[in-house]
Amino acid sequence: MPVNNLSTPIAESTPIVEVVAAVILRPNGQFLLTRRPGGKIYSGYWEFPGGKVEKNESLLHALERELWEELGIQLRHAYPWITRVFTYSHATVQLHFFRVVEWEGKLSPREKQGLFWQLPHQVTVSPILPANGPILQALLLPPVYAITQATQIGIESALIQIEQALQNGLRLLQIREKRMSQDLLREFSMQVLVLARAHQARVLINSDAALARKIGADGVHLTSSQLMSLSCRPDPEYGICGASCHNAEELFAAEQLELDFVVLSPVQTTLSHPELSPLGWRKFATLIQGYSLPVYALGGLHQEDLTIAQEMGAHGIATMRGIVSPFSSIPAV
């Protein structure tokens, strides 16, 4: 039996309406919301522009058509992103979200809908269609997720490099130091938190939810074994919750738990795990096609791989060695 993204069973006989939705992005991170005009169901609600996919129409063609019909713009470049199923009182819809990064033409409300540019951390319009809540949360996630390696390079060097990365735009960091003693890990984590707070960056602790809560970190990153042992999502008081995945089974488990994001690896051969067979971009894209959570690609990747990762449907990239090398400026989502 199909399941929607709110874990509510959908009857086999319930028709699912295929819909495309455009997250139109400016370089500064702003995205466009449109207000449904009078006479339509949910009139006055704000949503991402888009509409129903017609019979025998590809998703990309539907997106191109809807953007022209609604806004008078021609699509030039869009990345597949998140797919979510949502059941309204009148219909069950499968929403295929694309991030639109390049278009031509002047935006015009051809259907007399309202238009408003918003920032992920400062959404000022309401009400917003219920199905779009998780998408707004996903937009708060930056495109690069860095992972510490203080055990390998030394704590002092790691802190210097973390501060440099933060100055250059890093906004999401995982502390992953499996061979560090508990006392030293706590001290190091608190030092990282001080640096991160100065740049409004968020810090997650790998595998140790108790430590994350104790020191006031922003969340926890679950290992794949922790993920597979859970029957429900960790308590919201633990904050953001991500998880490491390596296959379709683990991706499904994270989806059922309604986590905030996942990291899928290894995409390419890595120095840390040379014995693991890499997925490659084709298998990576296949695994996350139609997936409902933001996905970071991990494994032998660098900042120059961000574009191809997003073209494959990833939210962004995770890097274990991105802190070792100086960061260049990180683009907005």
N, C-alpha and C positions, 0 to 999 in steps of 0.2 A: 504494500500500500504506500503510495507516495506520501511524503511528509513535507510540510512547509517549513520555513525558517523559524517558526515559533513553536516547532515540535508538535503541531496539531495535525492529526491524521487527516488526509484528504481522501474522500471516497473515490474509488476507482472510476465511478461514473461521472464525477465532477469534471466538466470541461475546463481546461486551463488555457487562458488567453495569453498568447505570446505578445510581449510589449518590449519595445526598445526605449531606453532613456539616456539622455546625453548629459554628462557632467562637463559643461563647457568651462574651460579653465583659462584664466589669464596668467601670464608669467609671475605675477605677484601672489598667486595662490587664490585669488578670488574666483568664485564659481557663480553661475547664473541659476536663479530660481524664477519660475514663472507662476503667476496666479491664475487659477482656472476661471474662465469667464462665466458670466451669468448664463443660466439655462442648462449648464452641464452638471452632472452629478458631482458632489463635493465642490460646488461653486464657491469661490473665495479661498480655497485651500491652495497652498503653495507646493510646487513640485518641480522636479527636473523635467525639462521639455522632452517630448517624445510621443509615442503612440503605438497603436496596434500594428503588428506585423501582418501584412496581407498574405493571402494564399499563394504558395509557391514563390514567396519573396525572401531573399536572404536577409539576415539581420542587418548587415552593413547597408544594403540597399534601402531597407526600411528606415534606417537612421538618416541616411542622406535625404530621402523623400520627406520625412517628418520635419527635419530642420529647415528645408526649403519652404514647405507648406506653412509652418508655424512662425518661422523667424526670418525667412527670406535670405538665408545664408547658404553657401555651398561648402560642403564638408571637404576638407583637404587631408586631414590626418586625425585618426582616432584609434585609441587602444582599447581592446576588450578588457573588461575589469571584473565586476562582481555580478553574479546572477542570483536573484532571490525570488522565492515564491511567497506570495502573500494572499491571504483570503479575506476579501471584503464581504460585506453583507450581500452584495449583488453579483460578485464574481471572484474567481480565483485567478490571479495573474502571475505569470512568470516574467520578471523584470530583468532584462539584459542591459546592464549599465556599461556604457562606454565613456572613457575619458577623451573628450575632444580637445585637442591641443592646437589645431590649426584649421582656419576656415577663411572664406572670402565673403565680402559683402557687409552691409550695414545691418545690424540687428534691428528688426522691425516687428512689432506685435501684430502679425497679420490676422490673428483671431481675437483681437481686442483683449488679450490677456495682459496682466501686469508683468513687468520685468524688473528684477532687482539683483544687483551683484552683491554677494555675501562673502564673508571670510569664515573659514571653518570654526575658528574659536570665538566668533562673534556673529551668530545668526540672529538677526533682529526681526525677521518677519514671522508671522504666525496667523492661522494654524498651518501646520505642515502635514501633508498626507502621511498617515501612520507608517506606510511601507518604507518611507525615506529616512526614518530615524537611524537605522544602522548605517546607512550610507553617510550621513552627516558625521557619525562617530568615526567611520573609516577615513574620512577626509582629514581628520585630526592627526592621522599617522603620517609621519614624514617618509620620504622615499628611500632613505638610507637608515639602516639599523645596524649599529656597530656593536662588536662583542670584544670584551677585554681579553688581554693576554699578559697580565702583569706577572704571572708566574714565570713566563718564558723570558721576558725582557727586563724584569725588575720593577718594583713598585714606583720608585722615584721616576724612572723613565716613562712608565705608563701614565702617571699623573700628568707629566709635562705634555705628553702627546695627546692625552684626553682633553686637556685645557686648550691646546692648539686646535683640535678638531671642533670643539665647542665654539671657539671664536670664529671658525670658518663655516659654521652652520649646522653642525651635528645636533640633532634634537631628540634622538632616541638611542639609548645605550643599555646593553645587557652586561651585567657583571657575572662572568663565568670563569671561576677560578676553582676547579674541582680539587686541585692538589694543595690548596692553601689551607692552613689551620683555621679553625673556626674563629679564634680571637683575632688573628691577622686579617681574615676575610671581613670581619665586622669593622675593624678599624679602616681598612682600605675602602670599603663600601661607603662609610660615612664621609671619608675624604672626597670620594667621587661625587656624592650627593651635594656637598658644599659647592663644588665646581659647577655641577649641573644646574643647581638652583639659580646661580648667578646669570645663567643664559636661558632660563625657562625651558630647560631640557628635562626629559623624563628618564628615569632609571629603573630597570627591572632587575630582579635578582634571579639567577638561574637556580631552579629546583627547590629553593628554601623559602617557602611562603612565610614561615614564622619569622625568619630574619628580616624579610622584606617589611613585614608589618612592624616589627620591633624598632627598626631604624627609620621608618617613615618613607620607604621607597615607594615608587609609583605602581609597582605591581610585581608579578612573578612570571617567569618563563618556565614552563613545564618541559621536562624531558619526554621523549616518546614513550618510555616505560611508565612514567607517571600518568601521562595522558591516557594510556590504554587501561590503567587500573581504576580510573574514575568513572563513577556513574552519574555524577552531576558536576556542574561547574563550581570551582572554589567560591567561597563566600565573597560577595561584592566588596567587603571591607578590605580584601587583599588588593583591590584596584585592578589595573589592566592585567589581562591574562592571555599570554601567547603560548605556543607550544611548538616543539620540533617534530616534523613529520618527514617520513622517507618513502611512503607508499600510499596507495589508495585507501587501505584500511585505516591508517592513522589519520588521514585527511577526513575521512567520514566520521571518525570518533570526535575530532575537534569540532566538526560542523554540528554534530548532535549536542555537544556541550555548549554550543553558541559562544565560543571563545572570541576574543577580539581580533586575533590574527594568527597565522601560522607561518613557520619557516620551513620550506621544502628543500631538501638537500640529499646528496650532493649533485649539483648541476654539472660540474666539471671535476676532474681529478684534483684532490686537495693535498697539501703538504701534511696536514694533521691526520688525515685518514686515507693514505694512498692505497690501502687494501680494498676500499669500497669502489664498486663500479659506478661511474657517474651516470646520471639520468640522461644527460644531453638535453638540448633545448626542445627537441621535438617531443620527447616523452614528458618533459616538464609541462609543456603546453597542453598535452593531451590529458594529463592528470588533473589539471586545474580548470579545464574547460567546463563552464557552467557552475563553477564553485561559488559558494555564498560568502566566504570570508576573504579578507585581504591576505595575499600570499607574498612573502619575501623569498626571493631566490637566494640560495646560499651554496657556496662551494667553488673555490677557485675564481671568484669574481672580484672585479675592481669597479671603480666608479664609472669607467667608460663602458661597462656592461649594462648600465642602468636602462638605456634606451631599448636595447634588445630584450631585456627582461620585461619591460612594460609592453612591448609589442607582443610578447608571448602570453600576456594576460596577468603578469605579476603586478603587485602594488609597487614593489621596489626591490632593492637588493639588501641582503645582510652580508656583512664582511667581518671576518675574524682578524684580518690583517690591515684593515683600513685605518686603524689607529696607529699601527707601526709606521706606515707611510703618511707623510703630511697630507691633510685633506685639502682639496681645492674647494671652492665654493659649491655648496650643495644646492641643486635646483629645487624649487618648490614643487609640491605635488601637482 
